[in-house]
Amino acid sequence: MGKVDLNKIILQNILNHVDIGIHVIDENRKTILYNEAMSKLEGLDIKQVMNKDLLQVFPSLNEDSSTLIKVLNTGESILDETQSYLNYEGKKITTINSTIPLLWKGEILGALEISKDITYLEKLSNYLIELQQELKENNYDNKENKKGKKKKKKYTFKDIIGKDEQMLKAIKIAKKARNSPSSVLLYGETGTGKELFAQSIHYGGIRRNRPFIAQNCAAIPEALLEGILFGTEKGGFTGAIEREGIFEQADGGTLLLDEINSMSLGLQAKLLRVLQEEYIRRIGGVKDIPIDVKIIATTNEDPLESVKKGTLRRDLYYRLNVVYIKIPPLRERQEDIPILCDYFIRKYNPILNKNIIGIEDEVLEYFFKYSWPGNVRELENAIEGAMNYVDYNGTLLKKEHFVTCPNVFDSNRIYVQTTDFNIEQSLPEYLDNIEKDVISNALEKNDYNISQTAKQLGIKRQALQYKMKKYSL
């Protein structure tokens, strides 16, 4: 088999096995490529589409409404456009499409459209907005909850545990910010308690009886996030309905924007305009809607590093950084470890029907040496997990009870190995151990989010997955 034939087979298999729909037309508007993913997406058999004029197959389209034909005629790309429509099976789907012209020596030979099915994500985001709207209608007031209905946990400053000097400083700043309308920028590693601080600022201040809404900026694609933030008007894009966004829902209250550095730069620019002008305009709308919202933004990366790397706009950083609060990681506040252990033991004793009174000194020694990449959240999970292994009449947490987190006790050996210059192994083995340790800590720090970990380590996602397999992580 010749090399050219093999390349064609490889390309054909890639096109037919990716989960992204691909549709290509030539300069005569005839389909020359239509893969399996696009076939499933639109509910059409590939044979129905191939080598046929686009408008013959899709009679509901015309030269103005078809993005493929529009790009073919203008030669200008249309990127990340959200579309909602009924496919040929009558199923409503939502996609994010990018359509680009195929150029050769200045001539347009055709157009390529790539479609990603985000129907599930749209349903999820709609459900989220509906829940937030329901909370708004209930005025976020405990009195509005129906009798017997479980209330949403609201954190206040008394829930922030610790006496470390850095922690007390952060709490002091947060308390001063609670009655101010100024924006707050919270910086802390994963698991340090950023939302705990955000809720404490809201529920400890003058906006306590108004809405508190939290939105993770990394969890939703940009095309959907914009609609969630600012709302939509009917006709704003195909399938759009009239719906208010969370800025409107949070009016008079607080909006927590989590992982602000994960938001696209284009959306950051729109957010900056809203913060400066204090009004929003729904997608597809022409009406300016005034809003009164206190913004609390969080990041798990040093914001100045994010600005330097280009993931956070400098002007937005200055606008958000009116009140800056840095939450120290657990490894920098070791004196709080025994206090937190006692707090979590008291918390889980009634839940797990136990009567634990303390933790063994040997375990605390390991705790002081461990780096806690998952911070307070990791410590809480360790304590809860260990308490599940204590006998009914047991009163002390011991090393053998921490079955679910052996890495806490292995970390001391790794630390000595990677800092001792008396190497008793080959250099490649020594370096591999260091790399494995760094990757393991980064994975734990990012809750095993592959993309986020790869970004933090400065390597490609595929390279990280290869190393994880290599080290059995």
TORNUFI-908476 format. One line per 5 residues: number of its first residue (from 1); for each residue x, y, z of N, C-alpha, C. Coordinates in pm, whole numbers, plus 50000, padded with zeros to 5 digits. Layout:
NUM> X,Y,Z,X,Y,Z,X,Y,Z  ...
This chain:
1> 50085,49880,50000,50000,50000,50000,50088,50124,50000  50061,50218,49913,50143,50338,49902,50122,50433,50017  50217,50523,50033,50213,50619,50143,50092,50710,50133  50058,50753,50010,49945,50843,49989,49815,50776,50030  49800,50649,49994,49679,50576,50030,49665,50563,50181
6> 49778,50536,50248,49775,50522,50393,49733,50654,50459  49784,50765,50409,49747,50895,50464,49598,50921,50447  49544,50881,50331,49401,50899,50308,49319,50816,50406  49363,50694,50432,49291,50606,50526,49297,50664,50667  49414,50714,50706,49427,50774,50839,49335,50894,50852
11> 49336,50983,50753,49251,51102,50756,49103,51064,50761  49066,50964,50682,48926,50920,50677,48882,50868,50813  48967,50791,50880,48933,50737,51011,48923,50847,51117  49012,50944,51108,49006,51056,51203,48875,51131,51188  48838,51162,51063,48716,51239,51037,48591,51165,51083
16> 48593,51032,51072,48474,50955,51104,48465,50914,51251  48572,50938,51329,48568,50895,51468,48578,51009,51568  48602,51131,51523,48598,51244,51617,48453,51275,51650  48431,51339,51765,48293,51371,51807,48251,51511,51763  48323,51567,51666,48291,51700,51614,48239,51686,51471
21> 48124,51746,51442,48066,51740,51308,48145,51823,51208  48170,51768,51090,48244,51838,50985,48166,51831,50855  48144,51949,50793,48069,51958,50667,48147,52051,50574  48181,52000,50455,48258,52080,50358,48182,52084,50226  48171,52206,50169,48113,52220,50036,48219,52279,49942
26> 48202,52252,49811,48296,52308,49713,48243,52442,49662  48310,52498,49560,48270,52630,49509,48134,52628,49442  48081,52507,49409,47949,52494,49348,47840,52461,49450  47875,52471,49579,47784,52448,49691,47747,52301,49708  47823,52212,49646,47799,52069,49662,47882,52014,49777
31> 47821,51924,49855,47891,51865,49970,47997,51766,49923  48120,51788,49969,48229,51696,49933,48282,51621,50055  48239,51661,50175,48278,51588,50297,48170,51609,50402  48127,51500,50461,48020,51503,50561,48043,51383,50652  48096,51406,50774,48138,51292,50855,48026,51234,50941
36> 48056,51125,51011,47957,51051,51091,47899,51139,51202  47985,51218,51268,47938,51302,51378,47834,51404,51330  47857,51464,51212,47761,51559,51157,47633,51487,51116  47646,51366,51065,47531,51285,51026,47439,51258,51145  47500,51219,51259,47422,51193,51380,47361,51322,51435
41> 47437,51428,51425,47392,51557,51478,47267,51606,51405  47266,51595,51273,47157,51650,51193,47052,51547,51156  47075,51421,51194,46975,51318,51168,46961,51280,51022  47069,51294,50946,47068,51262,50802,47168,51152,50771  47134,51073,50671,47229,50974,50621,47331,51044,50532
46> 47455,51001,50541,47561,51064,50463,47530,51063,50314  47468,50954,50265,47436,50941,50123,47334,51046,50077  47251,51093,50173,47151,51195,50140,47215,51331,50112  47337,51348,50158,47401,51480,50154,47514,51489,50052  47592,51383,50042,47713,51387,49959,47682,51418,49812
51> 47765,51505,49754,47760,51541,49612,47629,51608,49570  47559,51665,49666,47433,51734,49636,47443,51881,49674  47368,51963,49604,47365,52106,49635,47310,52126,49777  47374,52214,49851,47339,52234,49991,47191,52271,50008  47141,52362,49925,47003,52408,49939,46902,52302,49895
56> 46948,52205,49817,46860,52094,49777,46836,52002,49896  46940,51983,49976,46929,51895,50093,46862,51967,50209  46890,52098,50222,46834,52177,50332,46747,52289,50273  46626,52257,50231,46539,52356,50165,46498,52471,50255  46510,52452,50389,46473,52560,50480,46577,52671,50483
61> 46695,52642,50430,46802,52742,50427,46796,52824,50298  46862,52940,50302,46880,53019,50180,47020,53080,50184  47051,53162,50086,47186,53215,50079,47219,53308,50195  47118,53364,50258,47142,53454,50371,47152,53378,50503  47075,53271,50516,47071,53200,50644,47176,53089,50655
66> 47228,53041,50543,47329,52936,50546,47467,52995,50571  47529,52954,50681,47663,53005,50712,47766,52954,50612  47748,52832,50563,47842,52778,50464,47841,52861,50336  47722,52892,50287,47711,52970,50163,47757,53114,50186  47725,53168,50303,47766,53305,50334,47919,53316,50333
71> 47986,53218,50393,48132,53219,50396,48189,53195,50256  48122,53108,50180,48165,53081,50042,48159,53208,49958  48056,53290,49981,48038,53412,49902,48127,53528,49947  48149,53537,50079,48223,53653,50131,48371,53626,50154  48405,53499,50177,48543,53465,50208,48583,53501,50350
76> 48486,53538,50435,48513,53577,50573,48463,53469,50669  48546,53436,50765,48512,53331,50861,48402,53377,50958  48323,53281,51004,48224,53303,51110,48260,53207,51222  48304,53261,51337,48360,53177,51443,48270,53173,51567  48263,53053,51625,48195,53031,51754,48054,53088,51758
81> 47975,53055,51658,47835,53101,51655,47745,52993,51714  47661,53034,51807,47567,52940,51870,47441,52930,51786  47396,52805,51762,47273,52782,51686,47189,52677,51756  47060,52701,51761,46964,52603,51813,46861,52577,51704  46836,52452,51672,46742,52420,51564,46692,52276,51579
86> 46588,52243,51504,46537,52107,51499,46607,52033,51386  46664,51916,51415,46727,51840,51308,46619,51761,51233  46662,51679,51139,46566,51608,51054,46486,51503,51129  46528,51468,51251,46453,51373,51332,46358,51446,51427  46353,51580,51415,46264,51659,51499,46319,51685,51638
91> 46446,51656,51659,46509,51674,51790,46577,51810,51796  46549,51885,51904,46612,52016,51918,46756,51999,51965  46849,52059,51893,46989,52053,51930,47048,52194,51932  47151,52211,52010,47224,52337,52016,47370,52309,51987  47429,52387,51898,47567,52365,51858,47646,52496,51863
96> 47776,52481,51873,47867,52594,51852,47939,52567,51720  47921,52656,51623,47976,52635,51488,48084,52736,51454  48182,52688,51380,48283,52776,51320,48289,52740,51172  48275,52841,51087,48275,52820,50942,48385,52904,50881  48472,52839,50801,48587,52910,50744,48596,52883,50594
101> 48647,52980,50516,48664,52958,50372,48788,52873,50344  48782,52793,50238,48898,52714,50195,48963,52789,50079  49081,52843,50105,49149,52930,50009,49271,52863,49949  49294,52889,49822,49415,52842,49755,49459,52947,49654  49574,53008,49682,49629,53112,49595,49528,53224,49571
106> 49460,53263,49678,49368,53375,49672,49229,53341,49622  49208,53218,49580,49075,53177,49531,49002,53096,49637  48868,53115,49642,48785,53040,49736,48741,52911,49669  48791,52799,49720,48758,52669,49662,48641,52601,49732  48600,52653,49846,48491,52591,49920,48481,52650,50059
111> 48401,52585,50144,48383,52631,50282,48374,52509,50374  48429,52524,50493,48433,52417,50593,48359,52462,50719  48270,52376,50768,48197,52406,50892,48224,52298,50995  48258,52341,51115,48283,52250,51227,48177,52277,51333  48109,52171,51377,47999,52186,51473,48024,52100,51596
116> 48009,52161,51714,48021,52088,51840,47886,52088,51909  47835,51967,51940,47706,51953,52004,47716,51993,52151  47644,52098,52192,47645,52142,52331,47503,52140,52388  47418,52055,52330,47278,52047,52375,47270,52018,52525  47351,51922,52570,47347,51885,52712,47391,52001,52800
121> 47497,52071,52757,47546,52184,52835,47443,52296,52841  47371,52318,52729,47269,52421,52729,47157,52386,52827  47115,52258,52827,47011,52215,52921,47058,52235,53064  47185,52202,53088,47242,52216,53220,47244,52363,53264  47286,52450,53172,47293,52593,53206,47153,52651,53226
126> 47056,52605,53144,46918,52651,53161,46862,52609,53297  46897,52486,53337,46851,52435,53466,46912,52518,53579  47041,52553,53562,47110,52635,53661,47042,52770,53675  47011,52832,53562,46947,52964,53565,46808,52955,53628  46734,52848,53599,46601,52831,53657,46609,52818,53809
131> 46711,52744,53857,46729,52729,54001,46763,52864,54064  46850,52938,53997,46889,53069,54050,46769,53164,54050  46685,53155,53947,46566,53238,53940,46469,53204,54053  46459,53075,54082,46372,53031,54191,46421,53086,54324  46553,53084,54343,46610,53138,54465,46584,53288,54476
136> 46594,53355,54361,46570,53500,54361,46426,53529,54402  46332,53452,54347,46190,53474,54377,46161,53451,54525  46245,53367,54586,46229,53343,54730,46305,53445,54814  46367,53543,54743,46436,53654,54809,46553,53610,54896  46599,53488,54876,46713,53438,54951,46693,53457,55102
141> 46570,53449,55144,46540,53473,55285,46491,53343,55347  46546,53306,55460,46506,53181,55525,46356,53178,55552  46297,53296,55575,46154,53300,55606,46070,53256,55487  46128,53267,55369,46053,53233,55248,46054,53084,55220  46148,53010,55286,46154,52867,55262,46032,52798,55322
146> 45984,52699,55251,45870,52625,55300,45908,52546,55424  45812,52527,55510,45837,52455,55634,45884,52314,55603  45995,52276,55667,46047,52141,55647,46142,52129,55530  46154,52233,55448,46242,52226,55332,46385,52256,55376  46481,52175,55329,46621,52193,55367,46673,52326,55314
151> 46733,52404,55403,46782,52535,55365,46923,52527,55310  46953,52619,55221,47086,52628,55164,47184,52677,55270  47302,52611,55277,47404,52649,55374,47458,52787,55340  47458,52874,55441,47512,53009,55424,47630,53025,55519  47747,53055,55464,47867,53069,55546,47886,53213,55591
156> 47933,53228,55713,47966,53359,55767,48107,53353,55825  48155,53467,55875,48292,53474,55924,48320,53376,56038  48219,53339,56115,48242,53244,56224,48275,53105,56172  48249,53080,56043,48282,52951,55983,48426,52944,55932  48497,53059,55935,48637,53060,55892,48723,53030,56014
161> 48790,52915,56013,48864,52867,56130,49014,52893,56113  49077,52947,56219,49221,52966,56217,49265,53086,56296  49392,53080,56340,49450,53194,56414,49584,53236,56354  49619,53178,56238,49741,53217,56168,49736,53366,56134  49851,53431,56143,49857,53575,56123,49810,53617,55984
166> 49852,53541,55879,49809,53573,55743,49658,53555,55728  49606,53451,55791,49462,53424,55782,49382,53534,55853  49428,53574,55968,49359,53679,56043,49361,53811,55965  49472,53836,55895,49481,53956,55812,49378,53952,55699  49365,53834,55635,49268,53818,55526,49126,53838,55577
171> 49097,53784,55695,48963,53798,55753,48934,53945,55785  49035,54014,55837,49019,54155,55873,48985,54239,55750  49056,54214,55639,49028,54286,55514,48888,54255,55464  48852,54126,55470,48719,54084,55422,48607,54150,55502  48625,54162,55632,48523,54225,55717,48506,54373,55682
176> 48617,54438,55647,48609,54578,55609,48538,54596,55474  48543,54492,55390,48483,54501,55257,48336,54463,55254  48283,54410,55364,48148,54353,55360,48038,54455,55336  48056,54579,55383,47952,54680,55364,47983,54777,55251  48092,54750,55179,48132,54837,55069,48078,54783,54937
181> 48042,54872,54843,47997,54826,54711,48114,54792,54618  48236,54815,54664,48354,54795,54580,48376,54648,54545  48438,54627,54429,48471,54491,54384,48579,54430,54472  48574,54297,54484,48672,54223,54565,48737,54118,54477  48870,54107,54485,48943,54003,54414,49004,53909,54517
186> 48961,53784,54514,49009,53682,54607,49108,53590,54537  49227,53577,54592,49326,53486,54535,49360,53378,54637  49347,53254,54595,49383,53142,54681,49387,53015,54600  49471,52922,54642,49480,52794,54573,49350,52716,54590  49333,52613,54509,49216,52528,54519,49205,52470,54659
191> 49085,52484,54719,49061,52425,54851,49094,52514,54968  49132,52640,54943,49167,52730,55055,49045,52797,55116  48932,52796,55046,48810,52853,55104,48768,52985,55044  48786,53000,54912,48752,53128,54847,48602,53156,54854  48519,53055,54829,48374,53078,54836,48331,53103,54980
196> 48399,53041,55075,48371,53065,55217,48389,53213,55249  48497,53272,55199,48521,53415,55219,48415,53498,55146  48384,53459,55022,48287,53535,54943,48151,53538,55010  48106,53421,55058,47976,53418,55125,47978,53496,55257  48092,53489,55326,48102,53562,55453,48092,53711,55430
201> 48155,53760,55322,48146,53902,55289,48002,53940,55259  47932,53855,55183,47793,53887,55146,47700,53877,55266  47701,53760,55334,47604,53739,55442,47641,53813,55570  47762,53870,55573,47800,53949,55689,47783,54098,55667  47732,54135,55549,47720,54277,55514,47578,54323,55494
206> 47564,54443,55440,47432,54505,55425,47351,54443,55312  47414,54360,55228,47340,54295,55119,47293,54155,55158  47302,54120,55285,47277,53982,55329,47139,53930,55291  47040,54018,55282,46905,53974,55249,46872,53984,55101  46975,54011,55022,46960,54017,54877,47029,53894,54816
211> 47013,53871,54685,47065,53749,54625,47218,53736,54632  47264,53613,54650,47405,53577,54633,47409,53468,54528  47474,53497,54415,47480,53402,54304,47626,53375,54268  47661,53249,54257,47798,53210,54221,47799,53144,54084  47897,53181,54002,47910,53123,53868,48056,53089,53842
216> 48082,52962,53812,48217,52919,53775,48240,52951,53628  48336,53038,53600,48361,53083,53463,48430,52978,53378  48487,52875,53442,48558,52772,53366,48466,52655,53328  48347,52649,53389,48261,52532,53372,48171,52538,53250  48152,52658,53192,48056,52677,53084,48128,52735,52962
221> 48100,52682,52840,48161,52740,52719,48125,52887,52703  48214,52963,52640,48197,53108,52628,48063,53145,52566  48022,53072,52460,47898,53106,52391,47777,53097,52483  47780,53004,52579,47670,52991,52674,47688,53084,52793  47814,53104,52835,47840,53186,52953,47793,53329,52933
226> 47810,53383,52813,47767,53520,52787,47617,53534,52809  47539,53436,52760,47394,53439,52780,47356,53422,52925  47432,53339,52999,47405,53320,53142,47431,53449,53219  47537,53518,53183,47572,53641,53254,47476,53755,53224  47451,53779,53096,47379,53900,53055,47235,53877,53011
231> 47196,53749,52993,47060,53721,52949,47046,53728,52798  46931,53687,52747,46906,53685,52603,46769,53742,52570  46758,53796,52450,46629,53840,52396,46591,53746,52282  46464,53728,52263,46418,53642,52155,46472,53692,52022  46537,53602,51948,46595,53639,51820,46739,53685,51830
236> 46794,53686,51952,46934,53726,51969,47027,53632,51895  46993,53506,51891,47057,53407,51804,46954,53298,51781  46982,53211,51686,46885,53107,51650,46845,53027,51772  46717,53023,51800,46666,52946,51913,46665,53022,52046  46711,53146,52047,46718,53223,52171,46578,53259,52222
241> 46564,53261,52354,46438,53300,52416,46464,53420,52506  46357,53488,52547,46372,53603,52636,46396,53553,52777  46513,53588,52830,46549,53537,52963,46652,53630,53026  46632,53661,53153,46729,53746,53222,46851,53664,53263  46966,53731,53270,47089,53666,53311,47113,53683,53460
246> 47225,53629,53506,47248,53630,53651,47288,53768,53702  47331,53859,53615,47352,53996,53660,47219,54057,53706  47115,54034,53628,46982,54085,53666,46930,54012,53790  46954,53882,53795,46906,53804,53909,46975,53846,54039  47100,53889,54026,47177,53928,54145,47160,54076,54181
251> 47073,54147,54111,47057,54291,54132,47030,54322,54279  47109,54413,54333,47098,54448,54474,47180,54361,54565  47233,54252,54510,47309,54157,54590,47452,54142,54543  47500,54018,54544,47641,53988,54515,47651,53881,54408  47744,53901,54316,47771,53802,54212,47915,53754,54228
256> 47931,53625,54252,48064,53564,54265,48103,53504,54130  48210,53554,54072,48263,53503,53946,48388,53421,53978  48371,53290,53980,48480,53199,54019,48569,53169,53899  48700,53162,53923,48799,53136,53818,48788,53236,53704  48793,53363,53739,48776,53471,53643,48883,53465,53534
261> 49001,53411,53566,49110,53402,53467,49083,53297,53361  48978,53216,53377,48940,53117,53276,48842,53174,53174  48791,53292,53200,48698,53356,53107,48775,53407,52985  48715,53395,52866,48782,53440,52745,48808,53591,52750  48911,53637,52680,48946,53778,52682,48835,53865,52624
266> 48765,53812,52521,48654,53887,52462,48542,53911,52561  48510,53807,52639,48404,53819,52739,48450,53905,52857  48580,53900,52887,48635,53987,52991,48615,54134,52955  48631,54166,52825,48612,54305,52780,48467,54349,52802  48372,54259,52772,48230,54291,52792,48198,54306,52941
271> 48260,54221,53022,48239,54231,53167,48293,54363,53220  48409,54404,53170,48468,54531,53212,48375,54647,53182  48314,54646,53063,48222,54752,53026,48102,54757,53121  48051,54641,53157,47938,54635,53250,47977,54693,53385  48096,54657,53434,48140,54706,53565,48161,54857,53564
276> 48207,54910,53452,48232,55054,53443,48104,55135,53425  48011,55083,53343,47891,55159,53310,47771,55125,53398  47780,55012,53471,47676,54969,53564,47542,54945,53497  47545,54895,53377,47424,54846,53313,47462,54732,53218  47364,54648,53189,47388,54536,53097,47291,54546,52979
281> 47325,54479,52874,47236,54469,52759,47230,54322,52721  47110,54266,52720,47096,54125,52686,47143,54098,52543  47183,53973,52518,47224,53935,52383,47104,53948,52290  47119,54026,52185,47011,54049,52092,46919,54162,52132  46945,54224,52248,46859,54332,52296,46915,54469,52263
286> 46831,54570,52275,46872,54708,52250,46852,54795,52373  46793,54738,52476,46761,54813,52597,46875,54800,52699  46918,54914,52755,47019,54915,52862,46948,54896,52995  46991,54795,53071,46927,54762,53199,47023,54795,53312  46991,54893,53397,47081,54928,53508,47088,54816,53610
291> 47206,54795,53665,47222,54690,53767,47305,54743,53884  47273,54691,54000,47348,54724,54122,47396,54593,54182  47516,54554,54146,47569,54423,54186,47710,54441,54242  47734,54382,54357,47871,54378,54412,47941,54257,54352  48056,54279,54292,48130,54171,54227,48240,54119,54317
296> 48242,53988,54336,48354,53921,54401,48410,53822,54299  48534,53843,54259,48598,53754,54161,48705,53673,54231  48720,53546,54189,48823,53462,54249,48915,53406,54142  49036,53374,54182,49132,53310,54094,49221,53219,54177  49256,53101,54121,49346,53011,54192,49490,53027,54144
301> 49514,53132,54065,49647,53165,54018,49675,53310,54052  49800,53340,54089,49837,53477,54120,49788,53568,54007  49702,53667,54038,49644,53750,53931,49748,53824,53848  49858,53865,53909,49962,53933,53831,50029,53837,53732  50038,53709,53771,50090,53608,53679,49993,53587,53563
306> 49862,53589,53595,49760,53575,53491,49766,53692,53393  49789,53812,53445,49803,53930,53358,49927,53914,53270  50036,53869,53330,50161,53852,53257,50147,53748,53146  50073,53641,53175,50054,53532,53077,49947,53566,52974  49869,53670,52998,49767,53711,52902,49634,53642,52920
311> 49612,53574,53033,49482,53509,53057,49385,53601,53133  49437,53712,53186,49353,53810,53255,49389,53948,53203  49287,54018,53151,49310,54153,53098,49360,54245,53209  49460,54326,53176,49518,54417,53274,49414,54519,53324  49332,54573,53232,49233,54673,53273,49125,54612,53361
316> 49088,54486,53334,48989,54420,53419,49049,54390,53557  49176,54351,53558,49244,54326,53685,49240,54450,53774  49271,54567,53717,49270,54690,53795,49128,54724,53844  49029,54692,53760,48890,54722,53797,48841,54631,53910  48884,54506,53909,48841,54410,54011,48922,54423,54139
321> 49047,54464,54126,49141,54463,54238,49127,54587,54327  49003,54626,54354,48980,54739,54444,49010,54695,54587  48954,54579,54625,48988,54516,54752,49051,54381,54719  49175,54362,54761,49248,54239,54728,49268,54157,54854  49229,54030,54846,49243,53939,54960,49317,53813,54915
326> 49429,53786,54978,49504,53664,54950,49483,53566,55064  49430,53449,55030,49406,53345,55130,49527,53253,55133  49595,53240,55244,49717,53158,55248,49686,53009,55233  49773,52934,55166,49755,52789,55157,49780,52724,55293  49732,52604,55310,49741,52537,55441,49886,52513,55481
331> 49975,52487,55385,50115,52460,55417,50185,52582,55478  50126,52701,55459,50184,52823,55516,50116,52863,55647  50023,52784,55694,49955,52814,55820,49943,52686,55903  50060,52625,55929,50063,52495,55995,50005,52499,56136  50015,52612,56203,49961,52618,56340,49810,52601,56342
336> 49746,52617,56225,49600,52599,56218,49559,52454,56197  49655,52367,56165,49620,52228,56135,49553,52159,56254  49607,52165,56377,49537,52101,56490,49399,52161,56516  49387,52294,56499,49258,52360,56522,49156,52311,56421  49197,52301,56293,49107,52254,56189,49070,52107,56210
341> 49168,52027,56254,49138,51885,56281,49031,51872,56388  49045,51947,56496,48943,51943,56603,48807,51989,56552  48808,52093,56467,48682,52145,56414,48611,52040,56328  48687,51972,56242,48625,51872,56154,48582,51748,56231  48656,51714,56335,48615,51601,56419,48482,51631,56486
346> 48468,51753,56540,48340,51791,56602,48228,51797,56499  48261,51836,56379,48160,51846,56274,48106,51708,56235  48197,51609,56221,48155,51479,56170,48117,51377,56278  48144,51407,56404,48102,51314,56511,47952,51287,56508  47866,51390,56507,47721,51361,56503,47676,51304,56369
351> 47741,51345,56262,47701,51296,56130,47731,51147,56115  47848,51105,56165,47891,50965,56151,47864,50882,56276  47798,50945,56374,47764,50876,56499,47890,50821,56567  47991,50907,56579,48117,50868,56644,48141,50956,56765  48241,50918,56844,48275,50995,56964,48426,51017,56969
356> 48481,51069,56860,48625,51094,56852,48658,51220,56932  48767,51212,57010,48805,51327,57092,48936,51391,57047  49008,51326,56956,49135,51384,56914,49205,51303,56807  49329,51341,56781,49408,51279,56676,49547,51247,56731  49599,51133,56694,49727,51086,56746,49842,51181,56709
361> 49936,51201,56803,50048,51293,56779,50131,51252,56658  50149,51122,56636,50227,51075,56521,50164,51121,56390  50031,51118,56383,49959,51161,56263,49980,51311,56241  49974,51388,56349,49994,51532,56338,50134,51564,56286  50234,51485,56326,50370,51506,56278,50375,51490,56126
366> 50307,51389,56074,50299,51371,55928,50224,51487,55863  50119,51531,55930,50039,51642,55876,50124,51768,55861  50212,51793,55959,50296,51913,55953,50397,51907,55839  50438,51785,55800,50539,51769,55695,50477,51764,55555  50348,51735,55550,50281,51718,55421,50251,51855,55359
371> 50255,51864,55225,50238,51993,55157,50092,52035,55138  49997,51945,55151,49853,51972,55138,49819,52048,55010  49844,51986,54893,49811,52055,54767,49663,52085,54752  49577,52006,54820,49433,52032,54815,49386,52121,54928  49481,52166,55011,49455,52261,55119,49350,52214,55220
376> 49269,52306,55272,49176,52272,55380,49073,52169,55336  49033,52177,55209,48937,52079,55158,48996,51937,55166  49123,51924,55133,49188,51793,55139,49198,51744,55283  49229,51835,55376,49237,51797,55517,49102,51751,55568  48997,51823,55533,48862,51784,55577,48826,51646,55524
381> 48854,51620,55397,48824,51489,55339,48904,51380,55408  49030,51410,55445,49114,51311,55514,49055,51276,55650  49012,51379,55725,48953,51355,55857,48822,51278,55846  48735,51319,55755,48607,51249,55738,48630,51103,55698  48724,51082,55603,48752,50946,55560,48803,50859,55673
386> 48895,50912,55753,48952,50835,55864,48847,50800,55968  48756,50893,55996,48654,50868,56097,48560,50755,56058  48548,50730,55928,48466,50617,55882,48529,50482,55916  48660,50481,55941,48732,50355,55968,48754,50330,56117  48712,50423,56201,48727,50406,56345,48614,50317,56399
391> 48650,50224,56488,48549,50138,56548,48448,50221,56627  48335,50162,56653,48224,50234,56717,48267,50295,56850  48350,50223,56928,48392,50274,57059,48528,50343,57055  48584,50366,56935,48712,50432,56923,48703,50580,56953  48811,50636,57009,48809,50778,57047,48925,50858,56989
396> 49019,50789,56920,49139,50858,56871,49164,50821,56725  49194,50921,56643,49228,50897,56503,49376,50858,56494  49403,50740,56437,49539,50690,56426,49578,50673,56280  49707,50648,56258,49760,50638,56122,49686,50533,56040  49654,50418,56101,49590,50310,56027,49447,50344,55981
401> 49390,50451,56037,49255,50490,55998,49252,50571,55868  49368,50626,55829,49372,50711,55710,49398,50627,55585  49307,50534,55560,49319,50439,55449,49307,50509,55314  49222,50610,55308,49191,50674,55179,49295,50779,55136  49391,50809,55220,49491,50912,55182,49632,50871,55224
406> 49682,50757,55172,49817,50712,55208,49926,50810,55165  49897,50894,55065,49997,50989,55016,50042,51086,55125  49956,51110,55223,49993,51200,55333,50114,51144,55408  50117,51013,55420,50224,50950,55498,50343,50910,55409  50322,50902,55278,50432,50875,55185,50510,51001,55155
411> 50449,51117,55175,50510,51243,55135,50643,51269,55205  50659,51219,55330,50783,51243,55403,50900,51174,55333  50878,51050,55286,50982,50976,55215,51017,51046,55085  50916,51093,55013,50940,51162,54885,51018,51291,54908  50985,51360,55015,51051,51487,55042,51201,51466,55065
416> 51235,51366,55147,51376,51339,55175,51448,51299,55048  51382,51217,54968,51443,51165,54847,51473,51277,54747  51385,51374,54736,51403,51477,54634,51483,51596,54683  51525,51595,54810,51605,51706,54859,51743,51660,54909  51765,51529,54919,51891,51474,54967,51988,51463,54849
421> 52104,51521,54862,52201,51518,54752,52282,51388,54749  52268,51304,54852,52336,51174,54850,52251,51075,54771  52254,51090,54640,52166,51012,54554,52214,50867,54547  52125,50773,54577,52158,50631,54572,52092,50564,54452  52074,50639,54345,52012,50587,54224,52064,50667,54105
426> 52032,50620,53985,52079,50688,53865,52011,50823,53852  52075,50915,53779,52018,51049,53760,51882,51044,53692  51862,50964,53584,51729,50957,53521,51621,50913,53618  51653,50814,53705,51555,50768,53803,51523,50877,53904  51627,50948,53946,51610,51057,54041,51522,51168,53984
431> 51548,51206,53857,51469,51310,53792,51325,51264,53768  51308,51135,53735,51173,51082,53716,51091,51092,53844  51156,51064,53958,51085,51073,54086,51042,51217,54116  51131,51311,54082,51096,51452,54103,50978,51491,54014  50984,51450,53885,50876,51482,53792,50744,51420,53836
436> 50751,51295,53880,50629,51228,53926,50569,51301,54046  50655,51346,54138,50608,51417,54256,50543,51548,54219  50605,51623,54129,50552,51752,54085,50417,51735,54017  50407,51636,53927,50281,51611,53855,50171,51567,53951  50206,51478,54044,50108,51428,54140,50051,51542,54224
441> 50140,51630,54273,50094,51744,54353,50008,51840,54272  50048,51863,54146,49971,51953,54060,49833,51895,54031  49823,51765,54008,49694,51700,53984,49602,51714,54104  49656,51691,54223,49575,51703,54344,49531,51848,54365  49621,51939,54338,49590,52081,54356,49477,52125,54265
446> 49469,52065,54146,49367,52103,54048,49251,52003,54041  49235,51924,54149,49124,51827,54156,49122,51734,54035  49243,51697,53988,49261,51604,53876,49195,51653,53747  49185,51784,53733,49141,51844,53607,49261,51847,53513  49257,51764,53406,49372,51745,53318,49412,51875,53248
451> 49313,51945,53193,49342,52067,53118,49404,52174,53208  49345,52192,53327,49395,52294,53419,49535,52260,53468  49559,52129,53495,49691,52087,53542,49796,52107,53434  49761,52070,53311,49855,52088,53200,49888,52235,53181  49787,52320,53194,49808,52464,53180,49902,52516,53288
456> 49882,52470,53411,49966,52514,53521,50111,52468,53503  50128,52343,53455,50262,52289,53437,50330,52340,53311  50253,52405,53222,50311,52459,53100,50342,52354,52996  50263,52244,52996,50282,52139,52896,50149,52111,52828  50153,52040,52715,50031,52007,52644,49953,51898,52717
461> 49823,51898,52693,49734,51800,52758,49777,51657,52728  49813,51633,52601,49853,51499,52560,49982,51456,52630  50074,51552,52650,50199,51522,52719,50173,51485,52864  50080,51556,52928,50045,51525,53067,49984,51385,53078  49894,51353,52986,49831,51221,52989,49934,51109,52969
466> 50033,51134,52882,50140,51037,52862,50219,51015,52990  50253,51125,53060,50332,51115,53182,50250,51050,53294  50120,51077,53299,50035,51014,53398,50033,50863,53379  50027,50819,53254,50031,50677,53223,50167,50618,53257  50272,50695,53228,50409,50650,53254,50431,50624,53403
471> 50377,50715,53488,50399,50705,53632,50282,50642,53706  50183,50592,53629,50065,50525,53689,49993,50617,53787  49974,50741,53747,49907,50840,53833,49756,50841,53806
